[in-house]
Amino acid sequence: MIRLAHDLRITCPRRAISTMPGQPPREAIQNLLPAPEPVRFVNEDGSAAPPPEGYRRPADDLLREAYRRMVLGRRFDAQATTLTRQGQLAVYPSSRGQDACQIGAVLALRDDDWLFPTYRDSMALVSRGIDPVEVLTLLRGDWHCGYDPHAVHTAPQCTPLATQTLHAAGMAEALRRRGEDGVALAMVGDGGTSEGDFHEALNFSAVFRSPVVYFVQNNQYAISVPLAQQTAAPALAFKGIGYGIRSQQVDGNDLVAVLSVLADAVEYARGGHGPVLVEAHTYRMDAHTNADDATRYRDDEEVERWRAADPVARLETLLLTEGLLDAGQISTIRDEAEQFAAALRTRMNAEAPVVALELFDHVFAEPTPQLREQRARLAAELAAAPATQEGH
């Protein structure tokens, strides 16, 4: 299920290294290379894998909290999908199947670190503590962003592919120049790595050694385009090498591995060593969005193969086996998730207030004469309208 770099061995790049004067030492280049296979702590059946060299397993209490957030996140995702079918959301890109990536990314950061999400990362935003209704404001079509980015150190969800990587590079460099020890983490899909913005961000942050982590969620498809038609690289993690960026690949359905690798990457960037690129091998279980028919480009057999590596069930099995979780705790967490979904459903079914004059806010820092004229004209029309129609 996970695309491995089976044919790549460390000896290949070693043979290609020049020993001419002025060239980087072999050790420096070796330190940039990702592992030939994704880092893994937990097998697909939930059993413990041999500990990977160089990585620490997260604390037990953190793994329990991660499981709780994954259960809540998946229930949120399912509820948002249902709200879309009911017409409450204009669109919703599900992240079911990518749960370990969503939760692992958030838990690897401090509250004062910056997160730069894509349109698919709503589960991560909810796990970061942002009001779920505010998270869904963009997808509802009410505002470009429903929360205050500065208050939660989280950029608005980005719909254009890979532009958030440039924003993250800029924020990370600003933090560095101000002498702060914050880190920026940019989430990006495999399709985003084919965009020029992604490569510009990597090059910029590598040159300035900016404290940013680029977290690629390789869910195998850029909408309907499979990975093999996007790149000839053995793994997307190897794209960082050409820019001098330390890189790693990880089993994206193994929460323990994702959290361990990302925590290490964040620590490395925070320590002033420069950016890190992490590729997580995962899978998008649902369609690209509610407007997509995934059966046109992938078959049920493929989906079922990945279902066997489900990240939530995988972590649950591990925690049960090791006695870190019991049936009563699981039931309590699931009840909490249902209450969470019910509260979200109730709030989303309430009609959102509409303030028509907000149409003119934030268009320009200084409104143009034309905007002022149009705003005044609309204000006059609203003032003359019946009270039941005012604001609509």
C-alpha positions in Angstrom: 0.0 0.0 0.0 2.8 2.4 0.8 4.9 3.4 -2.1 8.4 2.5 -1.1 11.7 3.5 -2.7 12.7 -0.2 -3.1 15.2 0.4 -5.8 17.0 3.3 -4.1 19.9 2.5 -1.9 22.2 4.9 -0.1 25.1 3.6 -2.2 23.7 5.2 -5.3 24.0 8.8 -4.3 27.3 8.1 -2.6 28.9 7.0 -5.9 27.6 10.2 -7.6 29.2 12.5 -5.0 32.2 14.4 -6.3 35.3 14.8 -4.1 36.5 17.9 -6.0 37.6 20.9 -3.8 34.7 23.1 -2.7 32.2 20.3 -2.9 30.1 19.4 0.3 31.4 16.6 2.4 29.8 13.1 2.0 28.5 13.2 5.6 26.7 16.4 5.0 24.9 15.0 2.0 24.1 11.7 3.7 22.4 13.7 6.5 20.0 15.2 4.0 18.8 11.9 2.6 15.5 10.3 3.7 15.4 6.7 4.8 15.0 4.3 1.9 11.7 3.2 3.3 9.1 5.2 5.3 9.7 5.4 9.1 7.3 3.1 11.0 6.6 2.3 14.6 3.3 0.4 14.2 2.5 -2.3 11.6 -0.8 -2.1 9.6 -2.4 -4.7 11.9 -1.7 -2.6 15.0 1.3 -4.6 16.3 4.5 -2.8 17.3 7.2 -2.7 14.6 10.9 -2.8 15.4 11.8 0.7 16.7 13.3 2.8 13.9 16.8 4.0 14.4 17.2 7.7 15.4 13.6 8.3 16.5 11.9 8.4 19.9 8.5 6.9 20.6 6.1 9.6 22.0 5.0 9.4 25.6 2.1 7.1 26.4 -0.2 9.9 27.6 0.5 11.8 24.3 -0.5 8.8 22.3 -3.8 8.5 24.3 -4.5 12.1 23.6 -3.7 11.6 20.0 -6.2 8.8 19.8 -8.9 10.9 21.4 -8.3 13.7 18.9 -8.3 11.3 16.0 -11.7 9.9 17.0 -13.1 13.4 17.5 -11.5 14.5 14.2 -13.0 11.6 12.2 -16.5 12.3 13.7 -16.1 15.9 12.8 -15.1 15.0 9.2 -18.1 12.7 8.8 -20.5 15.4 10.1 -19.0 18.0 7.8 -19.5 15.6 4.9 -23.1 15.1 5.9 -23.7 18.9 6.2 -22.4 19.2 2.6 -25.0 16.7 1.4 -27.6 18.6 3.2 -26.7 21.9 1.5 -25.2 23.5 4.6 -21.7 23.7 3.1 -20.8 24.6 -0.5 -18.0 22.0 -0.6 -16.1 19.9 1.8 -12.8 18.1 1.1 -12.6 15.1 3.5 -9.4 14.1 5.2 -10.7 10.7 6.3 -7.7 8.3 6.1 -5.3 11.1 6.7 -6.2 11.4 10.3 -2.7 10.5 11.7 -1.2 13.3 9.5 -3.8 15.8 10.6 -3.5 15.2 14.3 0.3 14.5 14.3 1.0 17.8 12.7 -0.8 19.7 15.4 0.6 17.8 18.3 4.1 18.3 17.0 3.7 22.1 17.3 3.6 24.5 20.2 0.7 26.9 20.5 2.8 29.8 19.4 4.2 28.0 16.3 2.5 28.8 13.1 0.4 26.3 11.0 -0.2 26.9 7.3 -3.0 24.5 6.2 -4.6 23.6 2.9 -8.3 23.4 2.1 -8.2 19.7 3.2 -6.9 20.3 6.6 -10.0 21.2 8.5 -9.5 18.3 10.9 -6.2 19.7 11.9 -7.7 23.1 12.6 -10.3 21.6 14.9 -7.7 19.6 16.7 -5.7 22.9 17.2 -8.6 24.2 19.2 -10.3 26.4 16.6 -14.1 26.7 16.8 -15.4 24.1 14.2 -18.0 26.6 13.0 -15.3 29.1 12.3 -13.3 26.4 10.6 -16.2 25.7 8.2 -17.0 29.3 7.5 -14.8 29.3 4.4 -16.4 26.1 3.1 -19.8 27.5 3.9 -19.0 30.5 1.7 -19.5 33.2 4.4 -16.0 34.5 4.7 -12.5 33.8 3.3 -11.6 32.8 6.9 -13.8 32.4 9.9 -11.2 32.7 12.6 -8.5 35.3 13.6 -5.2 33.9 12.3 -3.1 35.9 14.7 -5.0 34.7 17.7 -4.6 31.0 16.9 -1.3 31.2 15.0 -2.9 29.5 12.1 -3.1 30.9 8.5 -6.3 30.9 6.6 -7.0 27.6 4.7 -5.4 27.9 1.3 -7.3 26.8 -1.8 -4.6 27.7 -4.5 -2.1 24.8 -4.5 1.2 25.4 -2.7 0.9 29.2 -2.2 0.8 28.5 1.6 4.3 27.1 1.4 5.6 30.6 0.4 3.6 32.2 3.2 5.1 29.7 5.6 8.6 30.4 4.3 8.1 34.1 4.8 6.7 33.7 8.3 9.5 31.4 9.4 12.1 33.9 8.1 10.4 36.7 9.9 10.5 34.7 13.1 14.2 34.0 12.6 15.0 37.7 12.0 13.1 38.8 15.0 15.1 36.4 17.1 12.1 34.3 18.1 12.2 30.5 18.4 8.9 29.8 16.6 8.5 27.4 13.8 6.2 27.4 10.8 4.7 24.1 9.5 3.2 24.1 6.0 0.9 21.3 5.1 0.8 20.4 1.4 -0.6 17.7 -0.8 1.3 15.6 -3.3 -0.2 17.6 -6.2 1.2 20.8 -4.6 4.8 19.6 -5.0 4.4 19.9 -8.7 3.7 23.7 -8.4 6.5 26.3 -8.8 5.5 28.0 -5.5 6.6 24.8 -3.6 10.0 24.8 -5.1 10.5 28.5 -4.6 9.6 28.2 -1.0 12.1 25.3 -0.5 14.9 27.2 -2.2 14.3 30.4 -0.2 14.0 28.8 3.2 17.1 26.6 2.5 19.3 29.5 1.6 18.2 31.5 4.7 18.0 28.5 7.0 14.5 29.5 8.0 12.7 27.4 10.7 10.0 25.8 8.6 8.8 22.2 8.2 7.2 21.3 4.9 4.8 18.4 5.5 3.7 16.6 2.4 0.6 14.4 2.7 1.0 12.1 -0.2 -2.5 10.7 -0.5 -1.6 9.1 -3.9 -3.8 11.4 -6.0 -3.8 15.0 -7.1 -7.6 15.0 -7.6 -7.6 12.2 -10.3 -4.0 12.2 -11.3 -2.0 9.4 -9.7 1.5 10.0 -8.2 3.2 8.1 -11.0 2.0 10.7 -13.5 3.2 13.6 -11.4 6.8 12.7 -10.7 9.6 10.3 -11.6 11.2 10.7 -8.2 11.4 7.5 -6.1 9.6 9.4 -3.3 8.5 13.0 -2.9 10.9 13.3 0.1 13.8 13.2 -2.3 12.7 16.6 -3.8 14.3 18.3 -0.8 17.8 17.1 -1.5 18.4 19.4 -4.5 17.7 22.4 -2.3 20.0 21.2 0.5 17.0 20.4 2.8 17.1 17.6 5.3 14.3 15.2 4.3 12.4 12.2 5.6 9.6 9.9 4.6 7.2 8.3 7.1 4.2 5.9 7.1 1.5 8.5 7.2 -1.1 6.1 8.6 1.0 5.4 11.7 0.3 8.2 14.2 3.2 7.1 16.4 5.7 7.5 13.5 4.2 10.7 12.1 4.3 12.4 15.5 7.8 11.2 16.2 9.2 12.3 12.8 7.4 15.6 12.9 8.5 16.4 16.5 12.1 15.7 15.5 11.7 17.9 12.4 10.2 20.8 14.4 13.0 20.5 17.0 15.6 20.5 14.2 14.1 23.6 12.6 13.7 25.4 16.0 17.3 24.7 16.8 18.4 26.9 13.9 19.5 24.1 11.5 17.2 25.2 8.7 14.1 23.7 7.0 12.9 20.0 6.9 10.8 18.2 4.3 8.7 15.3 5.5 6.6 13.2 3.2 3.9 11.1 4.7 2.6 8.1 2.6 -1.2 8.0 3.3 -4.5 7.7 1.4 -7.6 9.8 0.9 -10.4 7.4 1.6 -13.2 9.6 0.3 -13.5 11.5 -3.0 -11.5 14.6 -3.6 -14.6 16.7 -2.7 -18.4 16.1 -2.8 -18.2 17.2 -6.4 -15.8 14.4 -7.4 -16.5 10.9 -8.6 -13.5 8.9 -7.4 -14.8 5.7 -9.0 -13.7 7.1 -12.4 -10.0 6.8 -11.5 -9.6 4.3 -8.8 -11.2 0.9 -8.0 -12.8 -0.5 -4.8 -10.0 -3.0 -4.4 -7.5 -0.3 -4.0 -9.6 1.5 -1.4 -10.1 -1.7 0.5 -6.4 -2.4 0.6 -5.8 1.0 2.2 -8.7 0.5 4.5 -6.8 -2.3 6.2 -4.2 0.3 7.2 -6.7 2.6 8.8 -4.8 5.0 11.1 -7.5 5.2 13.9 -8.0 1.4 14.1 -4.2 0.9 14.0 -3.5 3.1 17.0 -6.5 1.8 18.9 -5.2 -1.8 18.5 -1.8 -0.8 19.7 -3.0 1.0 22.8 -5.4 -1.8 23.7 -2.7 -4.4 23.2 -0.3 -2.5 25.4 -2.9 -1.8 28.1 -2.8 1.9 27.5 -6.5 2.0 26.7 -9.5 0.0 27.6 -13.1 -0.5 26.3 -14.6 1.9 28.8 -12.2 4.7 27.8 -12.9 4.1 24.1 -16.7 4.3 24.8 -16.2 7.5 26.7 -14.2 9.1 23.8 -16.8 8.0 21.2 -19.6 9.5 23.3 -17.6 12.7 23.5 -17.3 12.6 19.7 -21.0 12.2 19.2 -21.8 15.1 21.5 -19.3 17.2 19.6 -20.9 16.3 16.3 -24.4 17.0 17.7 -23.4 20.5 18.9 -21.8 21.2 15.5 -24.9 20.1 13.7 -27.1 22.3 15.8 -25.0 25.4 15.3 -24.5 24.8 11.6 -28.3 24.4 11.0 -28.9 27.9 12.5 -29.0 30.5 9.8 -25.7 32.5 9.7 -26.1 36.2 10.2 -25.5 38.2 7.0 -24.2 41.8 7.1 -24.4 43.0 3.5 -22.1 46.0 4.1 -19.3 43.6 4.9 -19.1 43.0 1.2 -16.9 46.2 1.0 -14.7 45.4 4.0 -11.1 44.3 3.5 -11.1 44.8 -0.3 -8.4 47.4 -0.2 -6.4 48.8 2.8 -7.8 52.2 1.7 -11.2 52.0 0.0 -11.4 53.6 -3.5 -13.9 56.3 -4.3 -15.9 53.8 -6.3 -16.2 51.4 -3.3 -17.2 54.2 -1.0 -19.9 55.3 -3.5 -21.2 51.7 -3.9 -21.2 51.1 -0.1 -23.2 54.3 0.5 -25.7 53.4 -2.2 -26.3 49.9 -0.7 -26.5 51.4 2.8 -29.3 53.7 1.6 -31.2 50.8 0.0 -30.9 48.7 3.2 -32.1 51.7 5.3 -35.2 52.0 3.0 -36.0 48.3 3.0 -38.5 46.7 5.4 -37.0 45.6 8.7 -37.4 41.9 7.8 -35.2 42.4 4.7 -32.5 44.5 6.2 -29.1 43.0 6.0 -30.0 40.5 3.3 
